[in-house]
Structure formats: C-alpha cells, structure tokens
Amino acid sequence: MPKQNELKLKREEEKEEQQRISEATKKDRKDTDYSLCTSTASSDYSTWWNDACKSQGLKDDCRLPSKEAESFNQAYDKEKDRCLQLYKSN
C-alpha cells in the first residue's frame, strides 16, 4: 500500500505541475497576443495619420486639424481598449 500511495501522490504532483505549466503558457500566449494587437493598433494609427497628412500635401507626422486629430486619437483609444478586453480580461 505505501508504494501505491507514493505513486498516487506522484501522479497528483505531476498533474498539478502540468496544470501550472499550462496556465503559464496560456498567460504567455495572451500577453503575446495583447502586444501584437496593441502594436497593430499603433501601426494602423500612424498609417491613418500619415495618410491624412499626405492627402493634405503635408509630410508624415504633420500637425492635423484638431477635429481630425481627435477623431484619429479616439479610434486609436478604441482599438487599444478592444485589445485590452480581448486579451487581458479574465
């Protein structure tokens, strides 16, 4: 019986370790997905901004009219919030 109890305990410990590894892997994947999502949002924001500059005959990173700039900033904030909801909840 003592051998059986040892084996059972060892199996339980291995199962717990596998669960810890699985949870860590899921967290790492969510962190990576979140980083990718926010990076894409940032890249899209820069593209939108610079396209708007070019459409007005200006160079990249120009100063846009405040109404237009605010619209881009709101869209960017919305995308970052979406990333947060998708990958950082629970």
C-alpha positions as CSV (number, residue, x, y, z in Angstrom):
1,M,0.0,0.0,0.0
2,P,2.7,2.5,0.7
3,K,4.0,2.2,-2.8
4,Q,0.5,2.8,-4.2
5,N,0.1,5.9,-2.1
6,E,3.5,7.2,-3.3
7,L,2.6,6.6,-6.9
8,K,-0.8,8.3,-6.4
9,L,0.9,11.3,-4.7
10,K,3.5,11.5,-7.5
11,R,0.7,11.4,-10.2
12,E,-1.1,14.2,-8.4
13,E,2.1,16.3,-8.2
14,E,2.8,15.8,-11.9
15,K,-0.8,16.7,-12.7
16,E,-0.5,19.9,-10.7
17,E,2.8,20.8,-12.4
18,Q,1.3,20.2,-15.8
19,Q,-1.6,22.5,-14.9
20,R,0.8,25.2,-13.7
21,I,2.7,24.9,-17.0
22,S,-0.5,25.1,-19.0
23,E,-1.7,28.2,-17.1
24,A,1.7,29.9,-17.6
25,T,1.6,29.0,-21.3
26,K,-1.9,30.4,-21.7
27,K,-0.8,33.6,-19.9
28,D,2.2,34.0,-22.1
29,R,0.1,33.5,-25.2
30,K,-2.4,36.1,-24.1
31,D,0.4,38.5,-23.3
32,T,1.9,38.0,-26.7
33,D,-1.5,38.4,-28.5
34,Y,-2.1,41.6,-26.5
35,S,1.3,43.0,-27.5
36,L,0.6,42.1,-31.1
37,C,-2.8,43.7,-31.0
38,T,-1.6,47.0,-29.5
39,S,1.3,47.1,-31.9
40,T,-1.1,46.7,-34.8
41,A,-3.3,49.4,-33.4
42,S,-0.3,51.7,-33.1
43,S,0.8,50.9,-36.6
44,D,-2.7,51.5,-38.0
45,Y,-2.9,54.8,-36.2
46,S,0.4,56.0,-37.7
47,T,-0.7,54.9,-41.2
48,W,-4.1,56.7,-40.8
49,W,-2.4,59.8,-39.5
50,N,0.3,59.9,-42.2
51,D,-2.3,59.2,-45.0
52,A,-4.3,62.2,-43.8
53,C,-1.1,64.3,-43.9
54,K,-0.3,63.2,-47.4
55,S,-3.9,63.8,-48.6
56,Q,-3.4,67.4,-47.5
57,G,0.0,67.7,-49.2
58,L,1.9,67.6,-46.0
59,K,4.8,65.4,-44.7
60,D,4.4,62.4,-42.4
61,D,3.7,63.2,-38.7
62,C,2.3,66.6,-39.7
63,R,0.0,68.6,-37.4
64,L,-3.5,67.8,-38.3
65,P,-6.6,70.0,-37.6
66,S,-7.7,69.3,-34.0
67,K,-11.1,67.8,-35.1
68,E,-9.4,65.3,-37.4
69,A,-6.6,64.6,-34.9
70,E,-9.2,63.9,-32.2
71,S,-11.0,61.5,-34.5
72,F,-7.8,59.5,-35.0
73,N,-7.0,59.6,-31.3
74,Q,-10.4,58.3,-30.4
75,A,-10.2,55.5,-32.9
76,Y,-6.8,54.5,-31.6
77,D,-8.0,54.6,-28.0
78,K,-11.0,52.4,-29.0
79,E,-8.6,49.8,-30.6
80,K,-6.4,49.7,-27.6
81,D,-9.4,49.2,-25.4
82,R,-10.6,46.4,-27.7
83,C,-7.1,44.7,-27.3
84,L,-7.4,45.0,-23.5
85,Q,-10.9,43.5,-23.5
86,L,-9.8,40.6,-25.8
87,Y,-6.6,39.6,-24.2
88,K,-6.4,40.9,-20.6
89,S,-9.8,40.0,-19.3
90,N,-10.1,37.0,-17.0
